[in-house]
Amino acid sequence: MYDIQTATFLIVGSMILLMMFGIPLGVVTLTVSIGTALAYFGIPGLFLVASNAQGLLEAYPLVAVPLFVLMANILERSGVAEDMFDAMSIIAGKLRGGVAVQTTLVAVLMAAMTGIMGGEIVMLGLIALPQMLRLGYDKKLAMGPICAGGSLATLIPPSVIMIIYGLTANISISELFLGGFLPGFLLASLYITYILIRCHLQPHLAPFGADELIQMNAKDKSAKMKGLILPGLLIIWVLGSIYGGIATVTEAAAVGVFGAMIASLARRKLTWEMLQEALRKTMITVGTIIWLVLGAV
């Protein structure tokens, strides 16, 4: 029997070794967990693994995970995120490095709406990255806000990662949300400050915004700015219900899905085909998350 320090090094080393062979992380964590249980407790260790997994999967707050993922997929498919990006382009159009700044701001809003890290990185990569490269942004400066901004979904509520951690560590999810609110926005502010300072010191890294946005008349700009209305209402809808004590995290997730469907309906994008695709992507994402959670617990 190894002491806890040696066992820890063996566990971490085994995980790194298995991941180097390209094995999915969920399978890696579950394999190491079962192996460790067998090494310490023998065959009865399998019962320990099974009981922990069953206890987690029966937790009511876990229902919030597929609901938040579904909300993110509906918003992505309905084009609400694209409208939000266009609206932010008006605000940051005349600012050097403005597109990178608006990318960070959109990442904050997407994190506050969905809580899913992967979805917003993909969305920003498809929408923001080509625009920044077209305008002549430095490649590293263009990719940095997308990757860094996408990680904000782990801190800014409603974070799916916080839900999983709260269930695993038996900690209040609402308190985790409250604790992550300020650090998440502080980190986003530091990202924006860095972008502005860097672009001021090295202007060649980030030219000004697109000419068509700068020269757009007031009427067209007003129409574009309406793209912030639906995301803003949805953020208030979800976070307001949690912090106002009206709904639990799980109930707020259901409210968010309902709000996302209303937003899609308002844009006339709510179709059966769109819902089918959103549900399919949700099943794939949640399946991956559940495997990770099972291995971790």
MIDOSE-1310 file (N, C-alpha, C; in nm, 2 decimals, decimal comma, always signed):
residues 297
mydi	+0,08/-0,12/+0,00/+0,00/+0,00/+0,00/+0,09/+0,13/+0,00; +0,06/+0,21/-0,10/+0,14/+0,33/-0,11/+0,09/+0,44/-0,02; +0,18/+0,53/+0,03/+0,13/+0,65/+0,10/+0,06/+0,74/+0,01; -0,01/+0,84/+0,06/-0,09/+0,93/-0,02/-0,02/+1,01/-0,12
qtat	+0,11/+1,05/-0,08/+0,19/+1,13/-0,18/+0,23/+1,05/-0,30; +0,28/+0,93/-0,27/+0,32/+0,84/-0,38/+0,20/+0,80/-0,47; +0,08/+0,77/-0,41/-0,04/+0,74/-0,48/-0,08/+0,86/-0,57; -0,07/+0,98/-0,52/-0,11/+1,10/-0,60/-0,03/+1,11/-0,72
fliv	+0,11/+1,09/-0,71/+0,19/+1,10/-0,82/+0,16/+0,99/-0,92; +0,13/+0,87/-0,87/+0,10/+0,76/-0,96/-0,03/+0,79/-1,04; -0,13/+0,84/-0,97/-0,26/+0,87/-1,03/-0,24/+0,98/-1,14; -0,17/+1,09/-1,11/-0,16/+1,19/-1,20/-0,07/+1,15/-1,32
gsmi	+0,04/+1,07/-1,29/+0,12/+1,02/-1,40/+0,05/+0,92/-1,49; -0,04/+0,84/-1,43/-0,12/+0,75/-1,51/-0,21/+0,82/-1,61; -0,27/+0,93/-1,55/-0,37/+1,00/-1,64/-0,29/+1,07/-1,75; -0,18/+1,13/-1,72/-0,10/+1,20/-1,83/-0,06/+1,09/-1,94
llmm	-0,01/+0,98/-1,89/+0,04/+0,87/-1,98/-0,08/+0,83/-2,07; -0,19/+0,80/-2,02/-0,31/+0,75/-2,10/-0,35/+0,86/-2,19; -0,35/+0,99/-2,15/-0,40/+1,09/-2,24/-0,30/+1,11/-2,36; -0,17/+1,08/-2,33/-0,07/+1,09/-2,44/-0,09/+0,99/-2,55
fgip	-0,16/+0,88/-2,52/-0,20/+0,78/-2,62/-0,33/+0,82/-2,69; -0,39/+0,93/-2,66/-0,50/+0,98/-2,73/-0,63/+0,92/-2,68; -0,63/+0,87/-2,56/-0,76/+0,81/-2,50/-0,84/+0,93/-2,45; -0,97/+0,93/-2,47/-1,06/+1,04/-2,42/-1,05/+1,06/-2,27
lgvv	-1,05/+1,18/-2,23/-1,03/+1,22/-2,09/-1,13/+1,15/-2,00; -1,26/+1,14/-2,04/-1,36/+1,07/-1,96/-1,32/+0,93/-1,93; -1,27/+0,86/-2,03/-1,23/+0,72/-2,02/-1,11/+0,71/-1,93; -1,02/+0,80/-1,95/-0,89/+0,81/-1,87/-0,93/+0,82/-1,72
tltv	-1,01/+0,92/-1,68/-1,04/+0,94/-1,54/-1,11/+0,82/-1,48; -1,20/+0,76/-1,56/-1,28/+0,65/-1,50/-1,19/+0,53/-1,49; -1,10/+0,51/-1,58/-1,01/+0,39/-1,57/-0,91/+0,41/-1,45; -0,86/+0,52/-1,44/-0,77/+0,55/-1,32/-0,85/+0,53/-1,19
sigt	-0,97/+0,58/-1,19/-1,05/+0,57/-1,07/-1,08/+0,43/-1,03; -1,11/+0,35/-1,12/-1,14/+0,21/-1,10/-1,01/+0,14/-1,06; -0,90/+0,17/-1,13/-0,78/+0,10/-1,09/-0,73/+0,14/-0,95; -0,75/+0,26/-0,91/-0,71/+0,31/-0,78/-0,80/+0,24/-0,67
alay	-0,93/+0,23/-0,70/-1,02/+0,17/-0,60/-0,98/+0,02/-0,59; -0,95/-0,05/-0,69/-0,91/-0,19/-0,68/-0,78/-0,20/-0,61; -0,69/-0,11/-0,63/-0,56/-0,12/-0,56/-0,57/-0,10/-0,41; -0,66/-0,01/-0,37/-0,67/+0,02/-0,23/-0,77/-0,07/-0,15
fgip	-0,88/-0,10/-0,22/-0,99/-0,17/-0,15/-1,02/-0,31/-0,21; -0,95/-0,35/-0,32/-0,98/-0,48/-0,38/-1,12/-0,47/-0,45; -1,18/-0,59/-0,47/-1,31/-0,60/-0,54/-1,42/-0,51/-0,47; -1,42/-0,50/-0,34/-1,52/-0,41/-0,28/-1,51/-0,26/-0,33
glfl	-1,39/-0,23/-0,38/-1,38/-0,09/-0,43/-1,47/-0,06/-0,55; -1,51/-0,16/-0,63/-1,60/-0,14/-0,74/-1,73/-0,09/-0,69; -1,77/-0,15/-0,58/-1,90/-0,10/-0,52/-1,89/+0,05/-0,48; -1,78/+0,09/-0,43/-1,76/+0,23/-0,39/-1,77/+0,32/-0,51
vasn	-1,71/+0,27/-0,63/-1,71/+0,35/-0,75/-1,86/+0,36/-0,80; -1,93/+0,25/-0,80/-2,06/+0,24/-0,85/-2,16/+0,33/-0,76; -2,14/+0,32/-0,63/-2,23/+0,40/-0,54/-2,21/+0,55/-0,56; -2,08/+0,59/-0,57/-2,05/+0,73/-0,59/-2,11/+0,78/-0,72
aqgl	-2,10/+0,70/-0,83/-2,15/+0,74/-0,96/-2,30/+0,75/-0,95; -2,37/+0,65/-0,89/-2,51/+0,65/-0,88/-2,56/+0,77/-0,80; -2,49/+0,80/-0,69/-2,53/+0,92/-0,61/-2,52/+1,05/-0,68; -2,42/+1,06/-0,77/-2,40/+1,18/-0,85/-2,51/+1,20/-0,95
leay	-2,54/+1,09/-1,02/-2,63/+1,09/-1,13/-2,78/+1,11/-1,09; -2,80/+1,08/-0,96/-2,93/+1,11/-0,90/-2,95/+1,25/-0,85; -2,85/+1,33/-0,85/-2,85/+1,46/-0,80/-2,94/+1,55/-0,88; -3,04/+1,61/-0,82/-3,13/+1,70/-0,90/-3,07/+1,82/-0,97
plva	-2,97/+1,89/-0,91/-2,91/+2,00/-0,97/-2,83/+1,96/-1,10; -2,80/+1,83/-1,12/-2,73/+1,79/-1,25/-2,82/+1,82/-1,37; -2,95/+1,82/-1,35/-3,04/+1,85/-1,46/-3,01/+1,98/-1,53; -2,95/+2,07/-1,45/-2,92/+2,21/-1,51/-2,82/+2,20/-1,62
vplf	-2,74/+2,10/-1,62/-2,63/+2,09/-1,72/-2,69/+2,07/-1,86; -2,77/+1,97/-1,89/-2,82/+1,96/-2,02/-2,91/+2,07/-2,06; -2,98/+2,14/-1,96/-3,06/+2,25/-2,00/-2,98/+2,37/-2,04; -2,87/+2,40/-1,97/-2,79/+2,51/-2,01/-2,72/+2,48/-2,15
vlma	-2,68/+2,36/-2,17/-2,62/+2,32/-2,30/-2,72/+2,34/-2,41; -2,84/+2,30/-2,38/-2,95/+2,31/-2,49/-2,98/+2,46/-2,51; -2,98/+2,54/-2,41/-2,99/+2,68/-2,43/-2,88/+2,74/-2,52; -2,76/+2,70/-2,49/-2,65/+2,75/-2,57/-2,66/+2,71/-2,72
nile	-2,70/+2,59/-2,74/-2,72/+2,54/-2,88/-2,83/+2,61/-2,95; -2,94/+2,64/-2,88/-3,05/+2,71/-2,95/-3,01/+2,85/-2,98; -2,94/+2,92/-2,89/-2,89/+3,05/-2,92/-2,80/+3,06/-3,04; -2,71/+2,95/-3,05/-2,61/+2,95/-3,16/-2,69/+2,92/-3,29
rsgv	-2,78/+2,83/-3,29/-2,85/+2,80/-3,42/-2,95/+2,91/-3,46; -3,00/+2,99/-3,37/-3,10/+3,09/-3,40/-3,04/+3,22/-3,45; -2,91/+3,24/-3,43/-2,84/+3,36/-3,48/-2,84/+3,47/-3,39; -2,89/+3,45/-3,26/-2,89/+3,56/-3,16/-2,74/+3,60/-3,13
aedm	-2,65/+3,51/-3,13/-2,51/+3,54/-3,10/-2,45/+3,63/-3,21; -2,49/+3,60/-3,34/-2,44/+3,68/-3,45/-2,49/+3,82/-3,44; -2,62/+3,84/-3,41/-2,68/+3,97/-3,40/-2,61/+4,05/-3,29; -2,57/+3,98/-3,18/-2,50/+4,05/-3,07/-2,37/+4,09/-3,11
fdam	-2,30/+4,01/-3,19/-2,16/+4,05/-3,24/-2,17/+4,17/-3,33; -2,27/+4,17/-3,42/-2,29/+4,29/-3,50/-2,31/+4,42/-3,43; -2,40/+4,41/-3,32/-2,43/+4,52/-3,24/-2,30/+4,57/-3,17; -2,22/+4,48/-3,12/-2,10/+4,52/-3,05/-2,00/+4,59/-3,15
siia	-2,01/+4,55/-3,27/-1,92/+4,61/-3,37/-1,94/+4,76/-3,38; -2,07/+4,80/-3,37/-2,10/+4,95/-3,37/-2,03/+5,02/-3,26; -2,03/+4,96/-3,14/-1,97/+5,03/-3,02/-1,82/+5,04/-3,03; -1,76/+4,94/-3,08/-1,61/+4,93/-3,09/-1,55/+4,96/-3,22
gklr	-1,64/+5,01/-3,32/-1,59/+5,02/-3,45/-1,48/+5,13/-3,47; -1,48/+5,24/-3,40/-1,38/+5,34/-3,41/-1,26/+5,33/-3,32; -1,25/+5,22/-3,25/-1,15/+5,20/-3,15/-1,04/+5,11/-3,20; -0,91/+5,15/-3,19/-0,80/+5,07/-3,23/-0,80/+4,94/-3,15
ggva	-0,81/+4,83/-3,21/-0,82/+4,70/-3,14/-0,97/+4,68/-3,10; -1,06/+4,75/-3,16/-1,20/+4,75/-3,11/-1,26/+4,61/-3,14; -1,23/+4,55/-3,25/-1,29/+4,42/-3,28/-1,24/+4,31/-3,18; -1,12/+4,32/-3,13/-1,07/+4,23/-3,03/-1,14/+4,26/-2,90
vqtt	-1,16/+4,39/-2,87/-1,23/+4,42/-2,74/-1,38/+4,37/-2,75; -1,44/+4,39/-2,86/-1,58/+4,35/-2,87/-1,59/+4,20/-2,87; -1,49/+4,13/-2,92/-1,49/+3,98/-2,91/-1,49/+3,94/-2,76; -1,41/+4,01/-2,68/-1,41/+3,98/-2,54/-1,54/+4,01/-2,47
lvav	-1,60/+4,12/-2,51/-1,73/+4,16/-2,45/-1,84/+4,06/-2,49; -1,84/+4,01/-2,61/-1,93/+3,91/-2,66/-1,91/+3,78/-2,58; -1,78/+3,75/-2,56/-1,76/+3,63/-2,48/-1,81/+3,64/-2,34; -1,81/+3,76/-2,28/-1,87/+3,78/-2,15/-2,02/+3,76/-2,15
lmaa	-2,08/+3,82/-2,25/-2,23/+3,81/-2,26/-2,27/+3,66/-2,29; -2,19/+3,60/-2,38/-2,22/+3,46/-2,41/-2,21/+3,37/-2,28; -2,10/+3,40/-2,20/-2,08/+3,32/-2,08/-2,20/+3,34/-1,98; -2,24/+3,47/-1,98/-2,36/+3,50/-1,89/-2,49/+3,44/-1,94
mtgi	-2,50/+3,41/-2,06/-2,62/+3,35/-2,12/-2,62/+3,20/-2,11; -2,50/+3,14/-2,14/-2,50/+2,99/-2,16/-2,43/+2,91/-2,06; -2,31/+2,97/-2,01/-2,23/+2,89/-1,92/-2,15/+2,78/-1,98; -2,14/+2,77/-2,11/-2,07/+2,67/-2,19/-1,95/+2,73/-2,25
mgge	-1,83/+2,67/-2,22/-1,71/+2,72/-2,27/-1,68/+2,69/-2,42; -1,70/+2,57/-2,46/-1,67/+2,52/-2,60/-1,75/+2,59/-2,70; -1,88/+2,61/-2,67/-1,97/+2,67/-2,77/-1,94/+2,81/-2,81; -1,90/+2,89/-2,71/-1,87/+3,03/-2,75/-1,74/+3,04/-2,82
ivml	-1,64/+2,95/-2,79/-1,51/+2,96/-2,86/-1,53/+2,93/-3,00; -1,62/+2,82/-3,03/-1,65/+2,79/-3,17/-1,72/+2,90/-3,24; -1,82/+2,96/-3,17/-1,89/+3,07/-3,24/-1,80/+3,19/-3,27; -1,72/+3,23/-3,17/-1,63/+3,34/-3,19/-1,52/+3,31/-3,30
glia	-1,48/+3,19/-3,30/-1,38/+3,15/-3,40/-1,44/+3,15/-3,54; -1,57/+3,12/-3,55/-1,63/+3,13/-3,69/-1,67/+3,27/-3,73; -1,70/+3,35/-3,63/-1,75/+3,49/-3,67/-1,64/+3,59/-3,65; -1,58/+3,60/-3,54/-1,48/+3,71/-3,51/-1,35/+3,69/-3,57
lpqm	-1,29/+3,56/-3,57/-1,16/+3,54/-3,63/-1,14/+3,58/-3,77; -1,23/+3,54/-3,86/-1,22/+3,58/-4,00/-1,23/+3,73/-4,02; -1,31/+3,80/-3,94/-1,32/+3,94/-3,95/-1,19/+4,01/-3,91; -1,13/+3,97/-3,80/-1,01/+4,03/-3,75/-0,89/+4,00/-3,85
lrlg	-0,89/+3,88/-3,90/-0,78/+3,86/-4,00/-0,80/+3,94/-4,13; -0,93/+3,96/-4,17/-0,96/+4,04/-4,29/-0,91/+4,18/-4,27; -0,93/+4,23/-4,15/-0,89/+4,37/-4,12/-0,74/+4,39/-4,10; -0,67/+4,28/-4,10/-0,52/+4,29/-4,08/-0,47/+4,28/-3,94
ydkk	-0,55/+4,22/-3,85/-0,50/+4,20/-3,71/-0,39/+4,10/-3,71; -0,30/+4,11/-3,62/-0,20/+4,01/-3,59/-0,27/+3,88/-3,55; -0,22/+3,77/-3,60/-0,28/+3,64/-3,58/-0,29/+3,61/-3,43; -0,18/+3,63/-3,36/-0,18/+3,60/-3,22/-0,28/+3,69/-3,14
lamg	-0,29/+3,81/-3,18/-0,38/+3,90/-3,11/-0,53/+3,87/-3,15; -0,55/+3,81/-3,26/-0,68/+3,77/-3,31/-0,73/+3,65/-3,23; -0,64/+3,55/-3,22/-0,68/+3,43/-3,15/-0,68/+3,44/-3,00; -0,60/+3,53/-2,94/-0,59/+3,54/-2,80/-0,72/+3,57/-2,73
pica	-0,80/+3,68/-2,77/-0,92/+3,71/-2,71/-1,03/+3,60/-2,72; -1,02/+3,52/-2,83/-1,12/+3,42/-2,85/-1,09/+3,30/-2,75; -0,97/+3,26/-2,74/-0,94/+3,15/-2,64/-0,95/+3,20/-2,50; -0,90/+3,32/-2,47/-0,90/+3,36/-2,33/-1,05/+3,40/-2,29
ggsl	-1,12/+3,47/-2,39/-1,25/+3,51/-2,36/-1,35/+3,39/-2,34; -1,32/+3,28/-2,42/-1,40/+3,16/-2,41/-1,39/+3,10/-2,28; -1,27/+3,11/-2,21/-1,26/+3,05/-2,08/-1,33/+3,12/-1,97; -1,39/+3,24/-2,00/-1,46/+3,31/-1,90/-1,59/+3,24/-1,85
atli	-1,64/+3,15/-1,94/-1,76/+3,07/-1,90/-1,74/+2,98/-1,78; -1,61/+2,95/-1,75/-1,59/+2,87/-1,63/-1,61/+2,95/-1,50; -1,60/+3,09/-1,51/-1,62/+3,17/-1,39/-1,75/+3,24/-1,38; -1,79/+3,30/-1,50/-1,91/+3,38/-1,50/-2,04/+3,30/-1,49
ppsv	-2,12/+3,32/-1,40/-2,25/+3,24/-1,39/-2,34/+3,26/-1,51; -2,42/+3,16/-1,55/-2,43/+3,03/-1,49/-2,33/+2,93/-1,55; -2,23/+2,90/-1,48/-2,12/+2,81/-1,53/-2,15/+2,67/-1,51; -2,15/+2,59/-1,61/-2,17/+2,44/-1,60/-2,06/+2,38/-1,52
imii	-1,94/+2,43/-1,54/-1,82/+2,38/-1,46/-1,85/+2,39/-1,31; -1,91/+2,51/-1,27/-1,94/+2,53/-1,13/-2,04/+2,43/-1,08; -2,14/+2,40/-1,16/-2,25/+2,31/-1,13/-2,19/+2,17/-1,10; -2,10/+2,13/-1,19/-2,04/+2,00/-1,17/-1,95/+1,99/-1,05
yglt	-1,87/+2,10/-1,03/-1,78/+2,11/-0,91/-1,86/+2,11/-0,78; -1,97/+2,19/-0,78/-2,05/+2,19/-0,66/-2,11/+2,06/-0,63; -2,16/+1,98/-0,73/-2,21/+1,85/-0,70/-2,10/+1,75/-0,65; -1,99/+1,76/-0,71/-1,88/+1,67/-0,68/-1,83/+1,70/-0,54
anis	-1,81/+1,83/-0,51/-1,75/+1,87/-0,38/-1,86/+1,90/-0,27; -1,98/+1,88/-0,31/-2,10/+1,90/-0,21/-2,09/+2,04/-0,16; -2,09/+2,14/-0,25/-2,08/+2,28/-0,22/-2,20/+2,35/-0,28; -2,26/+2,45/-0,22/-2,37/+2,53/-0,27/-2,34/+2,59/-0,41
isel	-2,42/+2,55/-0,51/-2,39/+2,60/-0,64/-2,43/+2,75/-0,65; -2,53/+2,79/-0,58/-2,56/+2,94/-0,58/-2,45/+3,02/-0,52; -2,39/+2,97/-0,41/-2,27/+3,04/-0,35/-2,15/+3,05/-0,45; -2,13/+2,94/-0,52/-2,03/+2,93/-0,62/-2,05/+3,04/-0,73
flgg	-2,18/+3,05/-0,77/-2,21/+3,15/-0,87/-2,19/+3,29/-0,82; -2,22/+3,31/-0,70/-2,20/+3,44/-0,64/-2,05/+3,48/-0,63; -1,98/+3,37/-0,59/-1,83/+3,39/-0,58/-1,76/+3,41/-0,71; -1,81/+3,36/-0,82/-1,74/+3,37/-0,95/-1,78/+3,49/-1,03
flpg	-1,88/+3,56/-0,98/-1,93/+3,67/-1,06/-1,83/+3,78/-1,07; -1,78/+3,83/-0,96/-1,68/+3,94/-0,97/-1,55/+3,90/-1,03; -1,49/+3,79/-0,99/-1,36/+3,75/-1,06/-1,37/+3,74/-1,21; -1,49/+3,68/-1,25/-1,50/+3,67/-1,40/-1,50/+3,80/-1,47
flla	-1,57/+3,90/-1,42/-1,58/+4,03/-1,48/-1,45/+4,10/-1,46; -1,38/+4,08/-1,35/-1,25/+4,14/-1,33/-1,15/+4,09/-1,43; -1,15/+3,96/-1,46/-1,06/+3,90/-1,55/-1,09/+3,95/-1,69; -1,22/+3,96/-1,73/-1,25/+4,02/-1,86/-1,20/+4,16/-1,87
slyi	-1,21/+4,24/-1,77/-1,16/+4,38/-1,77/-1,01/+4,38/-1,79; -0,94/+4,29/-1,73/-0,79/+4,29/-1,75/-0,76/+4,25/-1,89; -0,84/+4,16/-1,95/-0,82/+4,12/-2,09/-0,83/+4,25/-2,18; -0,94/+4,32/-2,16/-0,97/+4,44/-2,24/-0,86/+4,55/-2,22
tyil	-0,82/+4,56/-2,09/-0,71/+4,66/-2,07/-0,58/+4,63/-2,14; -0,55/+4,50/-2,13/-0,43/+4,45/-2,20/-0,44/+4,48/-2,35; -0,55/+4,45/-2,41/-0,57/+4,47/-2,56/-0,55/+4,61/-2,59; -0,61/+4,70/-2,52/-0,61/+4,85/-2,55/-0,46/+4,90/-2,53
irch	-0,40/+4,86/-2,42/-0,26/+4,91/-2,40/-0,17/+4,85/-2,51; -0,18/+4,72/-2,54/-0,09/+4,66/-2,64/-0,11/+4,73/-2,78; -0,24/+4,75/-2,81/-0,27/+4,81/-2,94/-0,22/+4,96/-2,95; -0,22/+5,03/-2,83/-0,17/+5,16/-2,83/-0,02/+5,17/-2,85
lqph	+0,05/+5,07/-2,78/+0,19/+5,07/-2,79/+0,24/+5,01/-2,93; +0,16/+4,92/-2,99/+0,20/+4,86/-3,11/+0,08/+4,87/-3,21; +0,06/+4,99/-3,27/-0,06/+5,01/-3,35/-0,07/+4,92/-3,47; +0,05/+4,86/-3,52/+0,04/+4,78/-3,64/-0,03/+4,65/-3,61
lapf	-0,04/+4,61/-3,48/-0,11/+4,48/-3,45/-0,26/+4,49/-3,48; -0,32/+4,61/-3,47/-0,47/+4,61/-3,48/-0,51/+4,74/-3,55; -0,55/+4,74/-3,67/-0,60/+4,86/-3,74/-0,74/+4,89/-3,69; -0,79/+5,00/-3,74/-0,93/+5,04/-3,70/-1,03/+4,95/-3,75
gade	-1,16/+4,97/-3,71/-1,27/+4,88/-3,75/-1,30/+4,90/-3,90; -1,40/+4,81/-3,94/-1,44/+4,81/-4,08/-1,50/+4,94/-4,12; -1,47/+4,98/-4,24/-1,52/+5,11/-4,29/-1,67/+5,11/-4,30; -1,73/+5,00/-4,34/-1,87/+4,99/-4,36/-1,95/+5,02/-4,22
liqm	-1,88/+4,98/-4,11/-1,94/+5,00/-3,98/-1,93/+5,15/-3,94; -1,81/+5,21/-3,97/-1,79/+5,34/-3,93/-1,87/+5,44/-4,01; -1,89/+5,41/-4,14/-1,97/+5,50/-4,23/-2,12/+5,47/-4,23; -2,16/+5,37/-4,15/-2,31/+5,34/-4,14/-2,39/+5,45/-4,09
nakd	-2,51/+5,48/-4,15/-2,59/+5,59/-4,10/-2,66/+5,55/-3,97; -2,72/+5,65/-3,91/-2,77/+5,64/-3,77/-2,89/+5,53/-3,77; -2,97/+5,53/-3,87/-3,08/+5,44/-3,88/-3,03/+5,29/-3,88; -2,93/+5,27/-3,97/-2,88/+5,13/-3,97/-2,81/+5,09/-3,84
ksak	-2,74/+5,19/-3,78/-2,67/+5,16/-3,66/-2,78/+5,12/-3,55; -2,89/+5,20/-3,55/-2,99/+5,17/-3,45/-3,05/+5,03/-3,47; -3,07/+4,99/-3,60/-3,12/+4,86/-3,62/-3,02/+4,75/-3,58; -2,89/+4,78/-3,60/-2,79/+4,68/-3,55/-2,79/+4,67/-3,40
mkgl	-2,80/+4,78/-3,33/-2,80/+4,78/-3,18/-2,91/+4,71/-3,12; -3,02/+4,69/-3,19/-3,13/+4,61/-3,14/-3,09/+4,46/-3,11; -2,98/+4,42/-3,17/-2,93/+4,29/-3,15/-2,89/+4,26/-3,00; -2,87/+4,37/-2,92/-2,83/+4,35/-2,78/-2,95/+4,33/-2,69
ilpg	-3,07/+4,36/-2,74/-3,19/+4,35/-2,66/-3,22/+4,21/-2,61; -3,23/+4,12/-2,71/-3,27/+3,98/-2,67/-3,16/+3,92/-2,58; -3,03/+3,93/-2,61/-2,93/+3,87/-2,51/-2,94/+3,94/-2,37; -2,96/+4,07/-2,37/-2,97/+4,14/-2,24/-3,09/+4,09/-2,16
llii	-3,20/+4,07/-2,23/-3,32/+4,03/-2,16/-3,30/+3,88/-2,11; -3,23/+3,80/-2,19/-3,21/+3,66/-2,15/-3,12/+3,65/-2,03; -3,01/+3,74/-2,02/-2,92/+3,74/-1,91/-3,00/+3,78/-1,78; -3,08/+3,89/-1,79/-3,16/+3,93/-1,68/-3,26/+3,82/-1,64
wvlg	-3,31/+3,75/-1,73/-3,41/+3,65/-1,71/-3,35/+3,53/-1,63; -3,23/+3,49/-1,67/-3,17/+3,37/-1,60/-3,10/+3,41/-1,47; -3,01/+3,51/-1,48/-2,94/+3,54/-1,35/-3,03/+3,62/-1,25; -3,12/+3,69/-1,30/-3,21/+3,76/-1,21/-3,30/+3,67/-1,13
siyg	-3,34/+3,56/-1,20/-3,42/+3,46/-1,13/-3,34/+3,39/-1,02; -3,21/+3,37/-1,04/-3,13/+3,30/-0,94/-3,10/+3,40/-0,82; -3,04/+3,51/-0,85/-3,00/+3,60/-0,75/-3,12/+3,67/-0,68; -3,23/+3,67/-0,75/-3,35/+3,73/-0,68/-3,42/+3,63/-0,59
giat	-3,37/+3,51/-0,59/-3,43/+3,41/-0,50/-3,56/+3,35/-0,56; -3,59/+3,38/-0,69/-3,71/+3,33/-0,75/-3,70/+3,19/-0,79; -3,59/+3,15/-0,84/-3,57/+3,01/-0,89/-3,44/+2,95/-0,84; -3,43/+2,82/-0,84/-3,30/+2,75/-0,81/-3,22/+2,75/-0,94
vtea	-3,10/+2,70/-0,93/-3,02/+2,70/-1,05/-3,08/+2,61/-1,16; -3,14/+2,50/-1,12/-3,20/+2,40/-1,22/-3,32/+2,47/-1,28; -3,40/+2,53/-1,20/-3,52/+2,60/-1,25/-3,48/+2,72/-1,34; -3,38/+2,79/-1,31/-3,33/+2,90/-1,39/-3,28/+2,85/-1,53
aavg	-3,22/+2,73/-1,53/-3,18/+2,67/-1,65/-3,30/+2,64/-1,74; -3,40/+2,59/-1,68/-3,53/+2,57/-1,76/-3,58/+2,70/-1,81; -3,58/+2,80/-1,73/-3,63/+2,93/-1,77/-3,54/+2,98/-1,89; -3,41/+2,96/-1,88/-3,32/+3,00/-1,99/-3,35/+2,93/-2,12
vfga	-3,38/+2,80/-2,12/-3,42/+2,73/-2,24/-3,55/+2,79/-2,30; -3,64/+2,82/-2,21/-3,77/+2,88/-2,25/-3,74/+3,02/-2,32; -3,65/+3,10/-2,25/-3,62/+3,23/-2,30/-3,55/+3,22/-2,43; -3,46/+3,12/-2,45/-3,39/+3,11/-2,58/-3,48/+3,07/-2,69
mias	-3,58/+2,99/-2,66/-3,68/+2,96/-2,76/-3,77/+3,08/-2,80; -3,80/+3,16/-2,70/-3,87/+3,28/-2,73/-3,79/+3,38/-2,82; -3,66/+3,39/-2,79/-3,57/+3,47/-2,87/-3,56/+3,42/-3,01; -3,55/+3,28/-3,03/-3,55/+3,22/-3,16/-3,68/+3,25/-3,23
larr	-3,79/+3,24/-3,16/-3,92/+3,27/-3,22/-3,93/+3,41/-3,27; -3,87/+3,51/-3,19/-3,88/+3,65/-3,22/-3,80/+3,67/-3,35; -3,69/+3,59/-3,37/-3,61/+3,61/-3,50/-3,67/+3,52/-3,61; -3,78/+3,45/-3,59/-3,84/+3,36/-3,68/-3,74/+3,25/-3,73
kltw	-3,67/+3,20/-3,63/-3,57/+3,09/-3,66/-3,61/+2,96/-3,58; -3,72/+2,96/-3,51/-3,77/+2,85/-3,43/-3,84/+2,75/-3,52; -3,77/+2,65/-3,56/-3,82/+2,54/-3,65/-3,79/+2,41/-3,59; -3,87/+2,31/-3,63/-3,85/+2,17/-3,58/-3,71/+2,12/-3,62
emlq	-3,66/+2,15/-3,74/-3,53/+2,11/-3,78/-3,42/+2,17/-3,69; -3,44/+2,30/-3,66/-3,34/+2,37/-3,57/-3,34/+2,31/-3,43; -3,45/+2,27/-3,38/-3,46/+2,21/-3,25/-3,40/+2,07/-3,25; -3,42/+2,00/-3,35/-3,36/+1,86/-3,37/-3,21/+1,87/-3,36
ealr	-3,15/+1,97/-3,44/-3,01/+1,98/-3,44/-2,95/+2,03/-3,31; -3,03/+2,12/-3,24/-2,98/+2,16/-3,11/-2,99/+2,05/-3,01; -3,09/+1,97/-3,01/-3,10/+1,85/-2,92/-2,99/+1,75/-2,95; -2,96/+1,73/-3,08/-2,86/+1,63/-3,11/-2,72/+1,68/-3,06
ktmi	-2,69/+1,81/-3,08/-2,56/+1,86/-3,03/-2,56/+1,85/-2,87; -2,67/+1,88/-2,81/-2,68/+1,88/-2,67/-2,65/+1,74/-2,61; -2,71/+1,63/-2,68/-2,68/+1,50/-2,63/-2,54/+1,46/-2,64; -2,47/+1,50/-2,75/-2,33/+1,47/-2,77/-2,25/+1,54/-2,66
tvgt	-2,27/+1,67/-2,64/-2,20/+1,75/-2,54/-2,22/+1,69/-2,40; -2,35/+1,67/-2,36/-2,38/+1,62/-2,23/-2,32/+1,48/-2,20; -2,32/+1,40/-2,31/-2,26/+1,27/-2,29/-2,12/+1,27/-2,26; -2,05/+1,37/-2,32/-1,90/+1,38/-2,29/-1,89/+1,43/-2,15
iiwl	-1,97/+1,53/-2,11/-1,96/+1,59/-1,97/-1,98/+1,48/-1,87; -2,09/+1,40/-1,89/-2,12/+1,29/-1,79/-2,01/+1,20/-1,77; -1,94/+1,16/-1,88/-1,82/+1,07/-1,86/-1,71/+1,13/-1,78; -1,69/+1,26/-1,81/-1,59/+1,33/-1,73/-1,63/+1,34/-1,58
vlga	-1,75/+1,37/-1,55/-1,80/+1,38/-1,42/-1,79/+1,24/-1,34; -1,83/+1,13/-1,41/-1,82/+1,00/-1,35/-1,68/+0,97/-1,32; -1,58/+1,00/-1,41/-1,44/+0,97/-1,38/-1,39/+1,05/-1,26; -1,43/+1,18/-1,26/-1,38/+1,27/-1,15/-1,44/+1,24/-1,01
v	-1,56/+1,19/-1,01/-1,62/+1,17/-0,88/-1,57/+1,04/-0,81
